[in-house]
């Protein structure tokens, strides 16, 4: 892709999947920053801003760049009532955002991260030890994703009752073809994943109400 080919174009032929489903999207990021810092992506009119000062400005001006737009993306018209979730902070602008954010900060703020840091390092070292240093590996598949899954299980106290592999696939389903008109199969996959996720966490929360543990689900911060 050259600058001249798409000169003065708001839609330079960059598909949203190139930002989400590509192992090495950095070349695309560079093209956006250098030539299209405000870019209309294909196919459905999503906008991407890629320069730090623009992102900073947008994040500080909710009156112009509202978070409420995320709601239509995460809860589209085809989503039935039983799959609707409270999006809590994601779709709230000030002043609604601040009191909800304080609740999260009280649970997962800097103090908790300091407490968790040693366990995070141990978990990371355990993942590294499982990687063969003589072979080329996919960092996301071999380290990042398993690390996050393992550590989240530790935090919520569910190491002995981990979600099924089907449940773990839901984030991948959510990101797949996010900008395309949803097919019937895509919608079915999304709803199946949402229902499994909701069922799992509902059961987990009910269990913690009956038998609280020293974990985040029980809202206790003295983990480890």
N, C-alpha and C positions, 0 to 999 in steps of 0.2 A: 504494500500500500504506500503510495507516495502522496506528498502534500499537494502536488498539482492535480492529481487525479480527482481529488475531492475538495478542491479549493472552495472555501466559503460555504461548505455544505454542513448543515446541522445533522444530517444522517449519512455518515461516511461508510455505511455498509458493515458496521460492527454490530454483531448480534449479542444479545445479553448473555447467551450461553458461553461466549468467549470470556466472560468475566467470572463465571461461576463453575463451569464444567471443564476447564482447561488446566492441565497439570502445570503449565508454565505460562501464566497470563501476563508476565511482566512486560513483554514486548508490546502487548495491546495497551497496557497501562501507560507505557512510554509514549505510544502514538496519541493516546488521549491527552496526556499532559502537554505534549509538544504542539499538537495541531488542533485538538478539539476539546479544550478544557471544560466546555459545556456541550454535551453531546446527546443527541436524540438517538437512542439505540433501536435496533430492530428487534422484534417486529411490532411491538404494541405501544410504542410511545413512552417507554421509560426513559428518564433523563439520568445521565451520569455526570457528576462534577468530580474532577480528579486532582485539582491543585489545592494544596494545603490551605491557602488563604481563603479560597472559596468555600471549602468544607467548613472551615472555622466560622466564616460569616454565616453560613446557612444554619449551623448548629446553635448560633447565638441569636437567631432571629426567627422564632417560631411563628410569629405573625405572618411572615412571608413564606416560610418553609415548615408547614405544620406536620407533626408526626401522625396526625389522623389519617393521612394517606396510606399508612402502613396497614390500617385496619381493612381496607378493601382488598389488599394483597393477601393478608393472612386469613381473612374471613370473606371470601368471595360470595357472590349471590347464590352459587349452586351448593353452598355448604348448609346441610340441614341443622336444625336446632340442637340435636344431641351432640354435635361436634363443635359447637360454638364454645370458645374459651374466654375467660377474663384475661385480656391482654395486659392488664395491670399497668406497667410503665410504658410499654412500647408505643402506645397510641395516645398518650396523654401529653398535652402541652401545659406549660405554666399557666395558672397556678396549681392545677390538679397534679402536675407531675411531681412537684417537690415533696409533698407529704408522703406520697407512695415511694419515692426514691429514698426518703429517710428510713422507711421501714426496711428496705433492702440493705441500706448502708449499715444499719444497726446489726444486721445478721451477717453480712458478707463484706464488711468494710475492711480497712487496712489492718485493724487489730487482729481480726480473724486470720487474714492472710499471713501475718507474722507468725501466728501460732501454727498455721498449716505448712509453712515453708519447709521445715525439715522433712515432713512426710511427702511433700511434693518432690523434693530432691531424691528421696529414697525410691519413690515410684518411678521417677525418670531414669535413675540408674538401673533399676530392674528391667525397664524396657530396653535400654541401651545394651545390656548384657545379652539380650535375646537376638540382637542383630549381628549378623556375620560381617565382620569388618573387611573381609576379602571380597565381598560381593556388592554390586550396586543395588540399592534398594529404593523403593518409593517411600520417601520420608513420611508423607501423610498416612499411607496405609500401614507402614511398619512401626511408626513411632507415635505420631501426633494423635491419630484417632484412637488407638488402643490406650494411650496414656490418659486421654480425656475420659474415656469410658471407665477405665479402672479407677481413676481418682474420684470421679463423680459417684461411683458406687461406694467408695470409702466414705465420702462426705455424707451421703444420705443413709449410710449404714446398711446397705443392701448387698454386701459382698456375697452373702450366702444365698441370696434370692435375686440374682441379677435378671434384668429383663431378657426376654428371649431375643434371639438374633433377629427375628422378624421385627420386634420393637426397635431394635438398634438401627434398622434400615430406614426408619421413618425420616430422619433428617436428610438422607440421600434422596428419598422420594420427593421431599419438599422442594429441594433445590433443582430437581430435574425438570428441564423445559419450563422454567418459571415464567418465561416471557411468551410462551406459545399459547394459542387458544387451546384450552384443555380438551383432551380426547376423553371418550367415555372410560377407557382403561385407566388414564391418569387420574380421573376423579375417583374411580373405584379404589385405586391404590391409596390415594390420599385419605379417603374416608376410613378405609380399613386400618391404616396406620394411626390415624387420630383416635379411633375408638379403642384400639389396643393400648395406646399411650394413656388415654384418659382412664381406662379401666385399671391399668397397672398402678397409676399414682393415686387413684381413689382408694384402692385396697391398701396401699402403703400408708396413706394418711390415716385411714380408719384404724389400722393396726397400731400406729404410733399413738393415737389418742387413747387406746386401751393400755398400751405398754410403751411409754416414752423411753427413748434411748438417748445416749449422748451424741446426737447427730443433728444435722441441719433440719431434717424433716420435723424433729421434735423442737426446733428453735432453741437448741442449746449451743452455746458458743465455746464451751470448754473442751472441744474435740482435741484429742491427743494432749 
